[in-house]
Amino acid sequence: MENILKLIKNEKVKWKRLGEVCEIKRGRVISKKFLSDKENIGIYPVYSSQTLNNGQIGSINTYDFDGDYITWTTDGAYAGTVFYREGKFSITNICGIISLKSSELILKFLYYYLSIEAKNHVAGGSGNPKLMSNVVHDILVPVPSLEVQEKIAKTLDKFTNYVTELLLRNKQYNYYRNFLLSDEYLTKKTLELCGEDVEVEYKIIADLCDIKKGEQLNKKQLNDDEMYPAYNGGKTFSGRTNKYNVEANTIIISQGGASAGYVNFITERFWANAHCYYLIPNQSVKNRFLYHFLKLKQDYLMAAQYGAGIPSLSKDTIWNIFISTPPLTVQNHIASILDQFDTLTNNLSEGLPKEIELRQKQYEYYRDQLLSFNEN
């Protein structure tokens, strides 16, 4: 890495307007009705302005482009977001598309540069952000030697491929968790382990546990040298204290703040602050089974935040969630499997989420370093 950075530092680059070296076009209007029409549905992706699902909003049986391209979002909250596209596809009218018309540039190098630079040219603020074709045409891009471009692109590819692999592993875990907690699988496993006379029951969370809220400590009562972590509305503890009000192995849910609805499981005694719900299950549900189920519902809980100032989550929102409740034997079986996956993938100190975060930051750091050229 040091050799590449040294090479870049000494590299003399030309700067050209994007329109000089690339062809820039817009997509076409593709309506929701067109996408949903059975006669049009096919295997070729259609990309639009969203960022979820890599920007894909549907698939049709024709395509407008075939090859390697860069696309960008022209309008809306994600204006200026850049994607690298390969193969056969189409784009809507709120996307632009870039192809090379000069042999001076490598497309993947240009993609990485625009992933940083394009956002700097978005106009419109919070009203209706836009990045139109005429603006993209005038973006200045560096043109170092092809050797340097190739080395930069290959280096950044390694980072992005690794992050992508981690995200896929996390996605696989989430899929498997969803499958194990599905009504179909719970019913099948109940029949297998308990026989035909026992059924899965459908209850609301209020039937299975009590939900309590903690008591606020002021900052003077927190000290990093104390024994017990204090949890409030965040995803991690906010400090340490010399006392506790909740026993170990307890489910907590953030009640207030940007992380309201976040589900966690605390394995040590701790202090629950006023923005922290903690759950006390009754005899009809196993603690870890309940935790995995609530983790499955975490996105729903976080989307249920209310309030214009500090977001909050109501206790009723949690209480009224329906949960499939198999016999305790089945609950233990499911929880045991998911605990093993949880250890591998979701441990905050050494699992996938932390690894993904670190690798993403590492990628962004080196991307910025590798794509910083002097305007000489």
C-alpha positions as CSV (number, residue, x, y, z in Angstrom):
1,M,0.0,0.0,0.0
2,E,2.8,2.4,0.8
3,N,4.4,1.9,-2.6
4,I,1.1,2.8,-4.3
5,L,0.6,5.9,-2.2
6,K,4.2,7.0,-3.0
7,L,3.6,6.4,-6.7
8,I,0.4,8.5,-6.6
9,K,2.1,11.3,-4.7
10,N,4.7,11.6,-7.4
11,E,2.2,11.1,-10.3
12,K,1.6,14.0,-12.6
13,V,-2.0,14.0,-13.8
14,K,-4.1,15.8,-16.4
15,W,-7.5,17.1,-15.4
16,K,-10.4,16.9,-17.9
17,R,-14.0,17.7,-17.8
18,L,-16.1,14.5,-17.7
19,G,-17.9,15.4,-20.9
20,E,-14.6,15.4,-22.8
21,V,-13.8,11.8,-22.0
22,C,-17.2,10.3,-21.5
23,E,-20.6,10.0,-23.1
24,I,-23.3,11.1,-20.7
25,K,-27.0,10.2,-21.1
26,R,-30.3,9.9,-19.1
27,G,-32.6,7.0,-18.7
28,R,-36.2,6.8,-19.9
29,V,-39.6,6.8,-18.2
30,I,-40.4,3.3,-16.9
31,S,-43.7,3.4,-14.9
32,K,-44.7,1.1,-12.0
33,K,-47.5,-0.1,-14.2
34,F,-45.1,-1.1,-16.9
35,L,-42.9,-3.0,-14.4
36,S,-45.9,-4.9,-12.9
37,D,-47.4,-5.9,-16.2
38,K,-46.9,-9.6,-16.6
39,E,-46.1,-9.2,-20.3
40,N,-43.1,-7.1,-19.4
41,I,-41.6,-9.0,-16.5
42,G,-38.3,-10.7,-17.3
43,I,-34.7,-11.2,-16.1
44,Y,-33.1,-7.8,-16.9
45,P,-32.9,-5.4,-14.0
46,V,-34.3,-1.9,-14.0
47,Y,-32.5,0.6,-11.8
48,S,-33.9,3.8,-10.4
49,S,-33.1,6.4,-7.7
50,Q,-33.3,4.3,-4.6
51,T,-30.2,2.8,-2.9
52,L,-31.9,-0.3,-1.4
53,N,-31.4,-3.5,-3.4
54,N,-28.5,-1.9,-5.3
55,G,-31.1,0.6,-6.8
56,Q,-33.1,-2.2,-8.6
57,I,-36.9,-1.6,-8.7
58,G,-37.9,-4.4,-11.0
59,S,-37.0,-6.7,-13.9
60,I,-38.2,-6.7,-17.5
61,N,-37.8,-8.8,-20.6
62,T,-35.9,-6.1,-22.6
63,Y,-32.8,-4.0,-21.9
64,D,-31.4,-0.7,-23.0
65,F,-27.8,-1.1,-22.1
66,D,-25.3,-4.0,-22.4
67,G,-21.8,-3.7,-21.0
68,D,-19.9,-1.9,-18.2
69,Y,-21.2,1.6,-17.3
70,I,-21.4,4.0,-14.4
71,T,-24.9,5.3,-13.4
72,W,-25.9,8.0,-11.0
73,T,-29.0,9.2,-9.3
74,T,-30.2,12.6,-10.7
75,D,-33.0,13.5,-8.3
76,G,-34.2,13.1,-4.7
77,A,-32.6,12.2,-1.4
78,Y,-30.0,10.0,-3.0
79,A,-29.0,12.4,-5.8
80,G,-25.3,12.0,-6.6
81,T,-25.1,8.3,-5.6
82,V,-22.9,6.4,-8.0
83,F,-23.1,2.8,-9.1
84,Y,-21.0,0.5,-11.2
85,R,-23.2,-1.5,-13.6
86,E,-22.4,-4.6,-15.6
87,G,-24.3,-6.7,-18.1
88,K,-27.8,-6.1,-19.6
89,F,-30.1,-3.6,-17.8
90,S,-32.2,-0.4,-18.1
91,I,-32.4,2.8,-16.1
92,T,-35.3,5.2,-15.4
93,N,-35.4,8.9,-16.2
94,I,-34.1,9.8,-12.7
95,C,-30.8,8.1,-13.4
96,G,-27.9,9.2,-15.6
97,I,-25.5,6.8,-17.3
98,I,-21.8,7.3,-18.2
99,S,-19.7,5.4,-20.7
100,L,-16.1,6.0,-21.9
101,K,-15.3,7.6,-25.2
102,S,-11.6,7.9,-24.5
103,S,-8.9,5.3,-24.0
104,E,-7.3,7.6,-21.4
105,L,-9.5,6.3,-18.6
106,I,-10.3,3.0,-16.9
107,L,-14.0,2.9,-16.1
108,K,-13.6,1.3,-12.6
109,F,-11.1,4.0,-11.6
110,L,-13.5,6.7,-12.8
111,Y,-16.3,5.0,-10.7
112,Y,-14.3,5.1,-7.5
113,Y,-13.4,8.8,-8.1
114,L,-17.0,9.8,-8.8
115,S,-18.2,7.9,-5.7
116,I,-16.4,10.6,-3.8
117,E,-16.7,13.6,-6.1
118,A,-20.3,13.4,-7.5
119,K,-21.9,14.3,-4.1
120,N,-20.0,17.6,-4.1
121,H,-21.9,18.8,-7.1
122,V,-25.5,18.1,-5.9
123,A,-27.7,21.2,-5.9
124,G,-31.0,22.0,-4.2
125,G,-30.3,21.3,-0.5
126,S,-33.0,19.6,1.5
127,G,-35.8,20.8,-0.9
128,N,-35.2,18.6,-4.0
129,P,-31.6,17.7,-4.4
130,K,-30.5,17.3,-8.0
131,L,-27.4,16.4,-10.0
132,M,-28.2,17.0,-13.6
133,S,-26.3,15.9,-16.8
134,N,-25.0,19.4,-17.6
135,V,-23.4,19.6,-14.1
136,V,-21.9,16.1,-14.4
137,H,-20.5,17.1,-17.9
138,D,-18.4,19.8,-16.2
139,I,-17.0,17.7,-13.3
140,L,-13.2,17.8,-13.4
141,V,-11.7,14.3,-13.2
142,P,-8.0,13.3,-12.8
143,V,-6.4,11.4,-15.6
144,P,-3.2,9.7,-14.3
145,S,-1.4,7.0,-16.2
146,L,-3.3,3.8,-17.0
147,E,-0.8,1.9,-14.8
148,V,-1.7,4.0,-11.8
149,Q,-5.5,3.9,-12.6
150,E,-5.3,0.1,-12.8
151,K,-3.4,-0.3,-9.5
152,I,-5.9,2.0,-7.7
153,A,-8.9,0.2,-9.1
154,K,-7.6,-3.3,-8.2
155,T,-6.6,-2.2,-4.7
156,L,-10.1,-0.7,-4.0
157,D,-11.8,-3.7,-5.6
158,K,-10.1,-5.9,-3.0
159,F,-11.6,-3.8,-0.2
160,T,-15.1,-3.6,-1.7
161,N,-15.1,-7.4,-2.5
162,Y,-14.3,-8.2,1.1
163,V,-16.9,-5.8,2.5
164,T,-19.5,-7.3,0.1
165,E,-18.5,-10.9,1.3
166,L,-19.1,-9.8,4.9
167,L,-22.5,-8.3,4.1
168,L,-23.5,-11.5,2.3
169,R,-22.6,-13.6,5.3
170,N,-24.6,-11.3,7.5
171,K,-27.5,-11.5,5.1
172,Q,-27.3,-15.3,5.2
173,Y,-27.5,-15.3,9.0
174,N,-30.6,-13.1,8.9
175,Y,-32.2,-15.3,6.3
176,Y,-31.6,-18.4,8.4
177,R,-32.9,-16.7,11.6
178,N,-36.0,-15.7,9.8
179,F,-36.5,-19.3,8.6
180,L,-36.0,-20.8,12.0
181,L,-38.5,-18.4,13.6
182,S,-41.1,-18.8,10.8
183,D,-44.5,-20.3,11.7
184,E,-44.0,-23.1,9.2
185,Y,-40.7,-24.2,10.7
186,L,-41.9,-23.8,14.3
187,T,-45.0,-25.9,13.6
188,K,-42.8,-28.6,11.9
189,K,-40.3,-28.7,14.7
190,T,-43.1,-28.8,17.3
191,L,-44.6,-31.8,15.6
192,E,-41.2,-33.5,15.3
193,L,-40.1,-32.9,19.0
194,C,-43.5,-32.9,20.8
195,G,-45.9,-34.9,18.8
196,E,-49.4,-34.1,17.3
197,D,-51.0,-33.3,20.6
198,V,-49.0,-30.1,21.1
199,E,-49.4,-26.9,19.0
200,V,-47.7,-23.6,18.5
201,E,-49.6,-20.9,20.3
202,Y,-50.0,-17.3,19.1
203,K,-49.6,-14.7,21.7
204,I,-48.7,-11.0,22.1
205,I,-45.6,-10.0,24.0
206,A,-47.7,-8.7,26.9
207,D,-48.8,-12.3,27.6
208,L,-45.2,-13.4,27.9
209,C,-43.3,-10.8,29.9
210,D,-43.4,-7.6,31.9
211,I,-41.7,-4.5,30.5
212,K,-40.1,-2.1,32.9
213,K,-38.2,1.2,32.4
214,G,-35.1,2.2,34.2
215,E,-34.2,5.1,36.4
216,Q,-32.0,8.0,35.2
217,L,-28.6,8.6,36.6
218,N,-26.9,11.9,36.2
219,K,-23.5,12.2,34.6
220,K,-21.8,12.8,38.0
221,Q,-22.9,9.3,39.0
222,L,-21.0,7.7,36.1
223,N,-17.3,6.8,36.2
224,D,-15.4,4.7,33.8
225,D,-13.6,2.9,36.7
226,E,-16.8,1.6,38.2
227,M,-18.0,-2.0,37.8
228,Y,-21.5,-1.9,36.3
229,P,-22.4,-0.6,32.8
230,A,-25.3,1.9,32.5
231,Y,-27.5,1.6,29.5
232,N,-29.8,4.4,28.2
233,G,-31.1,5.0,24.7
234,G,-28.1,4.1,22.7
235,K,-26.8,0.8,21.2
236,T,-24.0,0.5,23.8
237,F,-23.6,1.5,27.4
238,S,-23.3,5.2,28.2
239,G,-20.9,4.9,31.2
240,R,-20.3,2.9,34.3
241,T,-21.6,3.1,37.9
242,N,-21.1,1.5,41.3
243,K,-24.6,0.0,41.5
244,Y,-27.0,-2.0,39.4
245,N,-30.8,-2.3,39.1
246,V,-31.2,-5.2,36.7
247,E,-29.8,-8.7,36.8
248,A,-27.6,-10.3,34.2
249,N,-29.0,-12.1,31.1
250,T,-31.7,-9.5,30.4
251,I,-33.3,-8.3,27.2
252,I,-33.2,-4.5,26.8
253,I,-34.9,-2.2,24.2
254,S,-33.9,1.4,23.7
255,Q,-36.9,3.6,24.6
256,G,-35.7,7.0,23.4
257,G,-33.3,8.7,21.0
258,A,-32.1,7.9,17.5
259,S,-31.7,4.2,18.4
260,A,-35.2,3.8,20.0
261,G,-36.3,0.2,19.2
262,Y,-32.8,-1.3,19.2
263,V,-32.8,-4.7,20.9
264,N,-29.9,-6.0,23.0
265,F,-29.1,-8.8,25.4
266,I,-27.0,-7.9,28.5
267,T,-25.0,-10.8,30.0
268,E,-23.9,-8.9,33.2
269,R,-25.6,-7.0,36.0
270,F,-26.2,-3.4,34.8
271,W,-28.0,-0.1,35.5
272,A,-31.0,0.6,33.2
273,N,-31.5,4.4,32.7
274,A,-34.8,6.1,32.0
275,H,-34.5,5.6,28.2
276,C,-34.0,1.9,28.6
277,Y,-36.8,-0.8,28.7
278,Y,-35.9,-4.1,30.2
279,L,-38.0,-7.3,29.9
280,I,-38.8,-9.9,32.5
281,P,-40.2,-13.0,30.9
282,N,-42.7,-15.4,32.6
283,Q,-42.5,-19.2,32.6
284,S,-44.1,-19.6,29.2
285,V,-41.2,-18.2,27.2
286,K,-37.4,-18.8,27.2
287,N,-35.4,-15.6,27.5
288,R,-33.1,-16.3,24.6
289,F,-35.9,-17.4,22.3
290,L,-37.7,-14.1,23.1
291,Y,-34.5,-12.2,22.4
292,H,-34.0,-13.7,19.0
293,F,-37.7,-13.1,18.1
294,L,-37.5,-9.4,19.1
295,K,-34.2,-9.0,17.2
296,L,-36.1,-10.2,14.2
297,K,-38.6,-7.4,14.9
298,Q,-36.0,-4.8,15.5
299,D,-36.5,-2.9,12.2
300,Y,-40.3,-2.8,12.9
301,L,-39.6,-1.4,16.4
302,M,-37.2,1.3,15.1
303,A,-39.6,2.3,12.4
304,A,-42.3,2.8,15.1
305,Q,-40.5,5.7,16.7
306,Y,-42.6,8.8,17.3
307,G,-42.0,12.4,18.3
308,A,-40.5,15.4,16.5
309,G,-37.8,16.1,19.1
310,I,-36.2,13.1,20.7
311,P,-37.7,10.0,19.1
312,S,-39.5,7.6,21.5
313,L,-40.9,4.1,21.4
314,S,-44.1,3.3,23.3
315,K,-44.4,0.3,25.6
316,D,-47.6,-0.6,23.9
317,T,-45.8,-1.0,20.6
318,I,-43.7,-3.8,22.1
319,W,-46.5,-5.3,24.1
320,N,-48.8,-5.7,21.1
321,I,-46.4,-7.6,18.8
322,F,-47.6,-11.1,18.0
323,I,-45.2,-14.0,18.5
324,S,-45.4,-17.6,17.6
325,T,-44.8,-19.5,20.9
326,P,-43.9,-23.2,20.6
327,P,-43.4,-25.5,23.6
328,L,-40.3,-24.7,25.7
329,T,-38.4,-27.7,24.3
330,V,-38.7,-26.2,20.8
331,Q,-37.8,-22.8,22.1
332,N,-34.7,-24.1,23.6
333,H,-33.8,-25.9,20.4
334,I,-34.2,-22.9,18.2
335,A,-32.5,-20.5,20.7
336,S,-29.5,-22.9,20.9
337,I,-29.0,-22.9,17.1
338,L,-29.4,-19.1,16.8
339,D,-27.0,-18.6,19.8
340,Q,-24.3,-20.3,17.9
341,F,-24.8,-18.1,14.8
342,D,-25.1,-15.1,17.1
343,T,-21.7,-15.8,18.6
344,L,-20.2,-16.0,15.1
345,T,-21.9,-13.1,13.5
346,N,-23.4,-10.6,15.8
347,N,-21.0,-10.2,18.7
348,L,-20.4,-6.4,18.8
349,S,-16.7,-6.7,19.8
350,E,-15.6,-9.4,17.3
351,G,-18.4,-10.4,15.0
352,L,-19.6,-9.4,11.6
353,P,-21.2,-6.0,12.4
354,K,-18.0,-4.6,13.9
355,E,-15.9,-6.2,11.2
356,I,-18.1,-4.7,8.5
357,E,-17.9,-1.3,10.1
358,L,-14.1,-1.5,10.4
359,R,-13.6,-2.7,6.9
360,Q,-15.9,-0.1,5.4
361,K,-14.0,2.7,7.3
362,Q,-10.7,1.2,6.1
363,Y,-12.0,1.1,2.5
364,E,-13.2,4.8,2.7
365,Y,-9.8,5.9,4.2
366,Y,-7.7,4.3,1.5
367,R,-10.1,5.3,-1.2
368,D,-9.7,8.9,-0.2
369,Q,-5.9,8.5,0.0
370,L,-5.6,6.8,-3.3
371,L,-7.8,9.3,-5.1
372,S,-6.3,12.5,-3.8
373,F,-4.4,14.1,-6.7
374,N,-2.8,17.5,-6.8
375,E,-4.2,19.8,-9.4
376,N,-0.9,20.4,-11.3
